[in-house]
Each structure stands twice: as C-alpha cells, then as structure tokens.
Amino acid sequence: MFAVSAATAGGAGPTRGPAPLRPSPRAGIRGDGVGALSRVHYGRGYVNAFWDDGCFCMTFGDGEGDTHPLTSIDVAGHEMTHGVTAATADLVYSGESGALNEATSDILGSMVEFHADLPADTPDYLIGEKLDLFGDGRPLRRMDRPSADGESPDSWYRGIGRLDVHNSSGVANHFFYLLAEGSGPKDINGVPYDSPTRGGITVTGIGREQAAAVWYRALTVHMTSTTDYAGARTATLRAAAELYGANGEAYDAVGAAWAAVNVGAVLPTMPVVTHPGDQVTPVGTPAELLIAAPTAAGAPTFSAEGLPAGLAIDAGTGRIAGTPTGAGSTTVTVTATFASGATADTRFTWAVTDGTGPCPSARLLGNGDFESGTAAPWTATSGVVDADPGQSAHGGAWKAWLNGYGSSRTDTLTQTVTVPAGCRATLAYWLHVDSAEDTDKVIFDRLTVTVNGTQLAAHSNLDRADGYTRRTVDLSAYAGQTVTLTFKGTEDFSLRTSFVLDDLAVEIGD
Ligand SMILES: [Zn+2]
C-alpha cells in the first residue's frame, strides 16, 4: 500500500541518446521496507489529513460533520509522499522549497490515483475531488489550472515563495500536468482539460510514466532541502537526460513545460555562440580562449577567421590556443556549424600588444549582454540570467536580474578579467532599479560592486527609476592585474527590489 507508483515507473525507453537508467523499485516510504501506520476518525469534524515524521504515520480526519473522511486515494498518496520527501530531498516546508514539497505530494498522490485506476475514483488531475470540501463538488486543487481555486498562481513569479505552500505548489503541479499530458484541449477519463501556458507555448506531453519517473528521480537524486523552482528545473532536466537521453524528446519537453509556467526559457534550439569579449594578449605569450556554443542544437564544428598569427582553433572543442607572433589588432569571426547545417557566429577584436604602442581600444568581459541564454563565463546564482518579460532587457532578450523576490535573498554575478598593463580601464554597465519600497530615505535593499573584494560602487532601493542608466566604475588602478568583479544584491525580508543589469563591459583604452 505504501509503495509510491512513480517508484516503479519503468518509462518507455530512450527516444534518442544513450540507454536509459531503470528506476529501481522503492522499498516502502523510507526505502527500508518498513510500513507506516494510518490513524483514522481523528478528532471531531476535523477537515484535514497530515503526515508526521515523528511517528512515521498518517492521520485522517472525518471532515465536516464527520461525513466526508479525508481518506480518498489521492489524499492518502499525498500524505505518504510527504514521508518519501522527508526521507529523500527533505525539502524545507516554507518558501519555494515548501512549494516543491507540497507539489511533490500532489504529483505523486495523483500518480497513485492513476496507478490504482479505481472504478469508484476514476483517475484525474484534480486533488481531493472525492471529499467535496466546499459542498459544491469542486476539488481542493487542479493541477492543469491551479488558478481555478482562486488563490494559486498558474505561473512562477518573483516573490511566489511568500504564498502558502499549498498555493505556490500550483506552479510545479501545472508543470507536471503539462509534462505528462501536454498543452491543448484534452479529455481524460471524462474530465475536460485545456491547460494554459505562458505566451501560448506548445508543450508536447511525454506521458505519465516518463513524467513521474523524471520527477521521482529529480526528487530522490538531485533535489536538496533548499531547492527552489530554478533548482527544480535543473534537477528535472538532469533526471530527464539521465533517464531518456540528453537532447531527447523528454529533455526538451521538460524545458518547454517549465518555460510554459515561467520557469526559465525554452531551451534554445536556435544555434548561438557566446560572445567571449575582446581579447588583449602580449606578443610571444601563450594564449588560450574557449568559445562556447550553449544550445540544444547539439555539438557544433567550429571554424575561425582573422585569428592573430600563431593562434588556431580546435574544430571539435572551440578552444583557441597558441602563441601570437606579431603585434597588431584583428577582427576575429568564429562560426559554429551544427549537424542540421545551421550556423551561428560571433565577432570580436583580438589585439596583440608589444608594449610600445598605445593601449588598444577593446571591450572586455565575455557574454556581457547575456544573449547566450546561459551565465558562462559569468558565475551567477540561480535565476539571475533571465529572459522573463517581467523586466525588459537593455538590449536583446536576456539580462541579469538580481533579487526582486520580496524575501531575504542574496544574488551574485561574478566574472574574472585581466586588465592589460598600461591601460585606462572602466567597468561600464546599464542598471535598472525597480523597487516596491516607498521610502526616499531608508536603504533596505542594496547592490554592491566589488573588485577583488573592495567595494567600488553601491546602489539601493533609493535608486529606483524607470528605464536603464549607464553606470561606470574606474578600474585604471587595476591595470596589469587579474580582477574578480562581483555584483552582489542583498534584499531584506519584505518589499521587493530588483537590480537589473545588462550590456556590461570593461572598456580599455589609452
Ligand atoms: Zn501536504
């Protein structure tokens, strides 16, 4: 009775890529073969059911007037799943991790209902529909359209962690429904569904067996106690890749289903090459640069034009290496050609210096516009590199969005760069500050800019304004040094402030 159906979901095999991992059957809730007790007829008119780690048991009330016991199979599966979660990822029961904890129980509880397939309780994506808690036949929650309960959001937004976990869970429930069944009108066992998606994104479902196996593996292998929605996206993508192959249909569906609930973008199947920033290299000194093409379009073949003499690109890895033999400045174009025949390129300046001429004019920092859709070569906390239309980019679609949650949170964005000797250098960035703080005097949320740990600039909720402003920090004192630039946004427990950065560069010149 206590085996969660997803534990034994075998999956339908690989679509593309390597042989799948087979999920192994789970030996009971805790994985130790020990059964859990259920206590019923609890209290008087008690309209709830709950799992208790302390007694490793469940308790069920008899509901309003002791006439609607909360013992339907989806609710029982929900409570048992809380035990599975406690024994695995152990998601903290508040904020976004709490939302994922609750959603895991709704998801696997519903999979229990589908697995049991009872004529008296035909399987559906409604939660507690047999309990009639409202007296009008409405279910407690709907996975396909969480907003049907009037309180749960259909999509993720910053600050969702402030909601009750039974409402913020809706985003993951919605994700799971879309992953299993896909978007568009459907009739399943007589219940009509037409799940909404952000921006009308089309999601092709991969079926309940695969979807449940992906969630179960993400929960038991990749999620931790503090996993948030961005982390759940990563965890499920990893699980899908491991079970059904990287770049397989299940993997793509996971990305699309999260995008449809506003967690991350649709994986870029459009070819893209990350802009590495301009390069400045002393003559006669070995140089190395890795060009990246982060995309779901597969591994490309690289070629380069205009490289300084002495340098060459590895077609398979995109690694440019060698020792430049003569001073001068060239424009380099690196082209990535994908298996489909599609190409993408990026263009930058490569200056080779011999210490005699003026400092070359160049804009350092890789992926300064974030248009690769991934962080590298930046290091960023989850959710920072972002294409959510809730805040517009300064240029293109992507930007770095720090904070904006309205709860205690620190976001960082970091990159290391070498400032050429003998050059003037300026860190330039476009900043938009959007704040719900209504004070003109008190700083609650702040963004600091540090260079090798020394703070050189600070912004706060007091800088809130429409649109972007160009900001600069003088880095000339760091000429000849390798420096780590860190943007750190710190938000207090209430009233959100967003620090949105775009089009960053370290501009050097004479
Ligand atoms: Zn629960």
Residues whose N, C-alpha, C, O or C-beta is under 5 A from the ligand:
A	BS01	ZN	E102 S105
